[in-house]
Each structure stands twice: as C-alpha cells, then as structure tokens.
Amino acid sequence: MRISVRVGIALFPDDGADADTLLRNAEAALKKAKGTGDRYLFFAPAMTARVAERLSQENRLRDALDKGEFVLHYQPKVNLATGLLTSAEALIRWNDPKTGLVPPLQFIPLLEETGLIHEVGRWAMRKAIEDYLRWRDAGLACVRIAVNVSPLQLRNRNFVAEIEQALSVDAHASAGLELEITESLVMEDVKHSTGLLLAIRAMGVTIAIDDFGTGYSSLSYLSKLPVDTLKIDRAFVNDMTTGPEGLALVTTIINLAHSLKLKVVAEGVETEEQSRLLRLLGCDEMQGYLFSKPVPGDMFEAKFLLPMANAA
C-alpha cells in the first residue's frame, strides 16, 4: 500500500489571529496543493481570493439554472452532396443578464467540476426534445437534434433512466434525439459503454462518436460499438489542407467509417476548399461556420426549417 500526502499550511499570526481563520486558510492552501500536485504549500492571500471567486461563479451558475438563463443554440449539419439540412447539434449557452452570452469554455468546465453538469445536461436534453416536438407539431420538416453528453453523465448509473424519462413525454420524442459521446470516454470502459449504448439505441435514439481520431480507438472495439455516426475532429479537418498527411488521415477515417456502415460528419468546416475535398472523399455531412454558426432556436427555426409540404 502506498499513501501520498498533501499538506496546506497556515502560520500564526500572519495568516490568522484565531483558530477558525487559520483552519480556513490552511484548507485553501491544501486545495491549491491538491490541484498543483505539490507535497505542501504555505498559504497566500491570493488562494482565498481564487476560492472566493470560484464559489461566486458556482453560485452564479446555480442562479442561472434556477432563473432559466441557459439557452440552446443550434448548429446545422448539411449533406455535402446536396447542401440540404440533415440534422443539428444543440450547444449550451449561458445568457448572463449582466454580461450577455458567456463563452462555453468559461462555464462548462466549472459545471463539470461542481457536478452541476448533471442538472444542466438533463435540462439540455429535455429542451432539445421540447423544441423538436414543437417544430414537428407546427408542421415543420424538423430534423434530429444531437445533444452532447458529459463524462460525468455517462458514468451516472441513472443515465439510461434519465433518457427514458425525457423521452416519455411523447411517442415521437426518440426520433428527434441523438447523443454525441467523445471517443476517449467510450474507450475508458468498452464493455460498460457497449451495454449502455445498446440500451440507449433500443429506445430509438442514435449515437455519434464525437472528436473521432483523438482517442486512439482499437479498431476491433470500434467495429463492435453500437454507434451510428463518426464525427471527424475539427483539428483533422484543418490539417487536411496543409499537407498530405492530414489529407491521408481524413481519407482513412472516412473509408473506415463507411466500411463499418457508419455515417461520417466533418466538424469545423470553415472554407470552400475543405468542403470540396470532403465532398471528393465521400464524406457524408459537414458542420461548421462555412454553412452556419450556432444560432438561437427561433433563428434556426425561421432560417432552416421549412414547412413539411414545401420540404416534400
């Protein structure tokens, strides 16, 4: 048995004149030591400032959830051969009344650190289903909506039950939902992931492997995973036009996916050259700023969803 120790240290009287203050400051130093990997750290005033800021941000995120400040923006995915809308990805945005839209990188990691991602993730799934059903009932040619799944959500033993509950609102709900799961997360425990994905697909929900190519999947495992779509990571799409190695890698991914009878979606497509090459390589769909940035639900509805009769 090997035991490691992290120590946070506060000194009297510089770091506190009473036991409560000393203990609080020593704990702040300990949290910093755990985060940095240092064996021990002495307290510094900046530590409590960071702890206070983090606690303030967490409280703001909890208020945002309670007050309905989170919104979904939708980014279209289009068929590369026809240019027609095929589906969309739902992306969580925080519409802070004080500062406006907050970039995801400023709050998504904190949602995961605090565990709030469970509640926000459930909200995102319910909201995407709600929007899909509303568009469907309005007679629009609505498309399946992809919702990203956090690692914490997938590891939650109640995750399948949460999906069942979200879908129970309408018999058609499953036709409007896809879950995007990162490749590295699936590969952490292939046996568990396979059983989980089989249960999800049995409900009529499709599964996409996000950021494919970054998780070093074993091909023998990939061939057995119950998934429908591979999404090529945007980094590979960017490298595709900078040299033969990048182009060869994207070609290999597309051929691999098609040999496994999977659909291929390229992420982060921003130029006509990228689009042209992907079309020549036989990639099925693309997603990126070349076609559209993520847009609010009402804009997505007005711009991309035609009445069913017109779509036919």
C-alpha positions as CSV (number, residue, x, y, z in Angstrom):
1,M,0.0,0.0,0.0
2,R,1.3,3.4,-1.0
3,I,0.0,6.5,0.7
4,S,0.6,10.0,-0.6
5,V,0.1,13.2,1.5
6,R,-0.8,16.8,0.6
7,V,-0.4,19.5,3.2
8,G,-1.7,23.0,3.4
9,I,-0.1,25.3,6.0
10,A,-1.2,28.5,7.6
11,L,1.0,30.3,10.2
12,F,0.0,32.3,13.2
13,P,-0.2,35.3,13.4
14,D,0.4,36.3,9.8
15,D,-2.2,34.1,8.3
16,G,-4.8,34.4,11.0
17,A,-5.3,35.5,14.6
18,D,-7.8,32.8,15.6
19,A,-8.2,29.0,15.0
20,D,-11.1,29.4,12.5
21,T,-9.2,31.7,10.3
22,L,-6.1,29.6,10.4
23,L,-8.0,26.4,9.6
24,R,-9.9,28.1,6.7
25,N,-6.6,29.4,5.2
26,A,-4.8,26.1,5.7
27,E,-7.7,24.4,3.8
28,A,-7.3,26.9,1.0
29,A,-3.6,26.0,0.8
30,L,-4.5,22.3,0.8
31,K,-6.9,22.7,-2.1
32,K,-4.2,24.5,-4.0
33,A,-1.7,21.7,-3.2
34,K,-4.1,19.1,-4.5
35,G,-4.7,21.0,-7.7
36,T,-1.0,21.6,-8.4
37,G,0.4,18.2,-7.1
38,D,2.8,20.0,-4.7
39,R,3.5,18.0,-1.5
40,Y,2.9,21.0,0.7
41,L,2.0,24.7,0.2
42,F,2.0,27.7,2.5
43,F,-1.0,29.9,2.5
44,A,-1.0,33.0,0.3
45,P,-3.9,35.6,0.3
46,A,-4.4,35.0,-3.4
47,M,-5.5,31.5,-2.6
48,T,-8.6,32.6,-0.7
49,A,-9.4,35.1,-3.5
50,R,-9.4,32.3,-6.0
51,V,-11.6,30.1,-3.8
52,A,-14.0,33.0,-3.2
53,E,-14.1,33.7,-7.0
54,R,-14.8,30.0,-7.7
55,L,-17.6,29.9,-5.1
56,S,-19.1,33.1,-6.6
57,Q,-19.0,31.6,-10.1
58,E,-20.6,28.4,-8.8
59,N,-23.4,30.4,-7.1
60,R,-24.0,32.4,-10.3
61,L,-24.3,29.2,-12.3
62,R,-26.8,27.8,-9.8
63,D,-28.8,31.0,-10.1
64,A,-28.6,30.8,-13.9
65,L,-30.1,27.4,-13.8
66,D,-32.9,28.4,-11.4
67,K,-33.7,31.6,-13.4
68,G,-33.6,29.9,-16.9
69,E,-30.6,31.8,-18.2
70,F,-29.2,28.8,-20.0
71,V,-30.3,28.6,-23.7
72,L,-29.7,26.2,-26.6
73,H,-28.2,27.3,-29.9
74,Y,-28.4,25.1,-32.9
75,Q,-25.7,24.5,-35.5
76,P,-26.9,22.8,-38.7
77,K,-25.4,19.8,-40.3
78,V,-25.8,19.5,-44.0
79,N,-25.4,16.8,-46.7
80,L,-22.2,17.5,-48.6
81,A,-23.6,16.2,-51.9
82,T,-27.0,18.1,-51.8
83,G,-26.3,21.0,-49.4
84,L,-29.6,20.2,-47.6
85,L,-30.1,20.2,-43.9
86,T,-29.9,16.8,-42.3
87,S,-29.7,17.4,-38.5
88,A,-28.4,19.9,-36.0
89,E,-26.2,20.0,-32.8
90,A,-27.6,21.6,-29.7
91,L,-25.0,23.7,-27.9
92,I,-25.5,25.1,-24.4
93,R,-25.0,28.8,-24.0
94,W,-25.3,31.0,-20.8
95,N,-27.2,34.2,-21.5
96,D,-26.0,36.2,-18.5
97,P,-28.2,39.3,-18.0
98,K,-25.2,41.3,-16.9
99,T,-22.6,40.4,-19.5
100,G,-24.5,38.7,-22.3
101,L,-23.6,35.4,-23.8
102,V,-20.7,33.8,-21.9
103,P,-18.2,31.6,-23.9
104,P,-18.7,27.9,-23.1
105,L,-15.1,27.5,-22.0
106,Q,-15.7,29.9,-19.2
107,F,-18.5,27.9,-17.6
108,I,-18.7,24.3,-19.0
109,P,-15.6,23.2,-17.0
110,L,-17.0,24.7,-13.8
111,L,-20.3,22.9,-14.4
112,E,-18.4,19.6,-14.5
113,E,-16.2,20.5,-11.5
114,T,-19.2,21.3,-9.4
115,G,-21.4,18.5,-10.6
116,L,-24.0,21.0,-12.0
117,I,-23.5,19.4,-15.4
118,H,-25.9,16.7,-14.3
119,E,-28.7,19.1,-13.9
120,V,-27.8,21.3,-16.9
121,G,-27.3,18.2,-19.1
122,R,-30.8,16.9,-18.2
123,W,-32.2,20.4,-19.0
124,A,-30.4,20.5,-22.3
125,M,-31.8,17.1,-23.3
126,R,-35.3,17.9,-22.3
127,K,-35.1,21.3,-24.0
128,A,-33.9,19.8,-27.3
129,I,-36.7,17.3,-27.3
130,E,-39.2,20.0,-26.4
131,D,-38.0,22.1,-29.4
132,Y,-38.1,19.1,-31.7
133,L,-41.7,18.2,-30.8
134,R,-42.8,21.8,-31.0
135,W,-41.4,22.1,-34.6
136,R,-42.9,18.8,-35.5
137,D,-46.3,19.7,-34.2
138,A,-46.1,23.0,-36.1
139,G,-45.8,21.0,-39.4
140,L,-42.1,21.9,-40.0
141,A,-39.7,19.5,-41.6
142,C,-37.7,19.2,-38.3
143,V,-34.5,17.2,-38.0
144,R,-32.9,15.0,-35.4
145,I,-31.1,17.1,-32.7
146,A,-27.7,16.0,-31.3
147,V,-27.0,16.7,-27.6
148,N,-23.5,16.4,-26.1
149,V,-23.1,14.0,-23.2
150,S,-20.6,14.9,-20.4
151,P,-18.3,12.1,-19.0
152,L,-20.0,12.6,-15.6
153,Q,-23.4,12.0,-17.1
154,L,-22.3,8.8,-18.9
155,R,-20.8,7.4,-15.7
156,N,-24.0,8.1,-13.8
157,R,-25.8,4.8,-13.1
158,N,-29.2,6.6,-13.6
159,F,-28.3,8.0,-17.0
160,V,-30.4,5.5,-19.0
161,A,-33.4,6.1,-16.7
162,E,-33.0,9.9,-17.2
163,I,-33.1,9.4,-21.0
164,E,-36.2,7.2,-20.7
165,Q,-37.9,9.9,-18.6
166,A,-37.0,12.6,-21.1
167,L,-38.4,10.6,-23.9
168,S,-41.6,9.6,-22.1
169,V,-43.3,13.0,-22.9
170,D,-44.2,11.8,-26.5
171,A,-44.0,8.7,-28.6
172,H,-42.2,10.6,-31.3
173,A,-39.5,12.1,-29.0
174,S,-36.8,9.4,-29.7
175,A,-36.9,10.2,-33.4
176,G,-35.7,13.7,-32.6
177,L,-32.7,12.8,-30.3
178,E,-29.1,11.9,-30.9
179,L,-26.4,11.7,-28.3
180,E,-22.8,12.8,-29.0
181,I,-20.2,11.0,-26.9
182,T,-16.5,11.6,-27.1
183,E,-14.3,8.8,-28.3
184,S,-12.0,8.8,-25.3
185,L,-14.9,8.5,-22.9
186,V,-16.3,5.4,-24.7
187,M,-12.9,3.7,-24.7
188,E,-12.4,4.1,-21.0
189,D,-14.6,1.1,-20.4
190,V,-15.7,-0.6,-23.6
191,K,-17.8,-3.3,-22.0
192,H,-19.8,-0.8,-19.9
193,S,-20.1,1.6,-22.8
194,T,-21.3,-1.1,-25.2
195,G,-24.1,-2.1,-22.8
196,L,-25.1,1.5,-22.1
197,L,-25.2,2.4,-25.8
198,L,-27.2,-0.7,-26.7
199,A,-29.8,0.3,-24.1
200,I,-29.9,3.9,-25.5
201,R,-30.2,2.8,-29.1
202,A,-33.0,0.4,-28.1
203,M,-35.1,3.5,-27.3
204,G,-34.7,4.8,-30.9
205,V,-32.0,7.3,-30.0
206,T,-29.0,7.4,-32.3
207,I,-25.4,7.6,-31.2
208,A,-22.5,9.7,-32.6
209,I,-18.8,9.3,-31.6
210,D,-17.6,12.9,-31.3
211,D,-14.0,14.1,-31.9
212,F,-13.1,10.8,-33.6
213,G,-9.4,10.3,-34.2
214,T,-8.3,11.8,-30.9
215,G,-8.9,8.8,-28.6
216,Y,-6.8,6.2,-30.3
217,S,-9.6,3.6,-30.5
218,S,-8.8,0.0,-31.1
219,L,-10.4,-0.9,-34.4
220,S,-11.5,-4.3,-33.0
221,Y,-13.5,-2.4,-30.3
222,L,-14.8,0.2,-32.7
223,S,-16.3,-2.4,-35.0
224,K,-18.4,-3.7,-32.1
225,L,-19.6,-0.5,-30.7
226,P,-23.3,0.2,-31.3
227,V,-23.0,3.6,-32.9
228,D,-24.4,5.3,-36.0
229,T,-22.1,8.2,-36.8
230,L,-18.4,9.2,-36.6
231,K,-17.6,12.9,-36.3
232,I,-14.1,13.8,-37.6
233,D,-12.4,16.2,-35.2
234,R,-12.0,19.8,-36.4
235,A,-8.2,19.5,-35.9
236,F,-8.0,16.9,-38.7
237,V,-10.3,18.9,-40.9
238,N,-7.9,21.9,-40.5
239,D,-4.8,19.8,-41.2
240,M,-6.4,18.3,-44.3
241,T,-5.5,21.3,-46.5
242,T,-2.0,21.9,-45.0
243,G,-0.3,18.7,-46.2
244,P,-0.6,15.1,-47.5
245,E,-0.5,13.6,-44.0
246,G,-3.6,15.4,-42.9
247,L,-5.5,14.5,-46.1
248,A,-4.5,10.8,-45.8
249,L,-5.7,10.7,-42.2
250,V,-9.2,12.1,-43.1
251,T,-9.4,9.7,-46.1
252,T,-8.6,6.8,-43.8
253,I,-11.3,7.8,-41.3
254,I,-14.0,8.2,-44.0
255,N,-13.1,4.8,-45.6
256,L,-13.0,3.1,-42.2
257,A,-16.4,4.5,-41.2
258,H,-18.0,3.5,-44.4
259,S,-16.6,0.0,-44.2
260,L,-18.4,-0.2,-40.8
261,K,-21.6,1.2,-42.4
262,L,-21.3,4.4,-40.3
263,K,-22.2,7.9,-41.4
264,V,-19.4,10.4,-41.3
265,V,-19.7,14.1,-40.3
266,A,-16.8,16.5,-40.5
267,E,-16.7,19.2,-37.8
268,G,-15.3,22.7,-38.0
269,V,-15.6,23.1,-41.8
270,E,-14.8,26.8,-42.5
271,T,-13.5,27.0,-46.1
272,E,-14.8,26.1,-49.5
273,E,-11.5,24.1,-50.1
274,Q,-12.2,21.9,-47.0
275,S,-15.8,21.4,-48.2
276,R,-14.6,20.5,-51.8
277,L,-12.1,17.9,-50.5
278,L,-14.6,16.3,-48.1
279,R,-17.1,16.0,-50.9
280,L,-14.5,14.3,-53.2
281,L,-13.5,12.0,-50.4
282,G,-17.1,10.9,-50.0
283,C,-17.8,12.4,-46.5
284,D,-21.5,12.4,-45.8
285,E,-22.1,15.6,-43.9
286,M,-20.4,18.7,-42.7
287,Q,-20.9,21.1,-39.8
288,G,-19.1,24.4,-39.4
289,Y,-19.0,28.2,-39.9
290,L,-18.9,27.8,-43.7
291,F,-22.6,26.9,-43.6
292,S,-23.7,28.5,-40.3
293,K,-22.6,29.4,-36.8
294,P,-24.7,28.1,-33.9
295,V,-27.9,30.2,-33.8
296,P,-30.7,30.7,-31.3
297,G,-33.7,28.3,-31.6
298,D,-36.1,30.8,-33.1
299,M,-33.5,31.8,-35.7
300,F,-32.8,28.2,-36.6
301,E,-36.5,27.6,-37.0
302,A,-37.0,30.6,-39.3
303,K,-33.9,30.1,-41.4
304,F,-33.6,26.4,-41.8
305,L,-36.9,24.6,-41.0
306,L,-39.3,24.5,-44.0
307,P,-43.0,23.6,-43.7
308,M,-43.4,19.9,-44.4
309,A,-45.3,20.5,-47.6
310,N,-42.5,22.7,-49.0
311,A,-39.8,20.3,-48.0
312,A,-41.6,17.4,-49.8
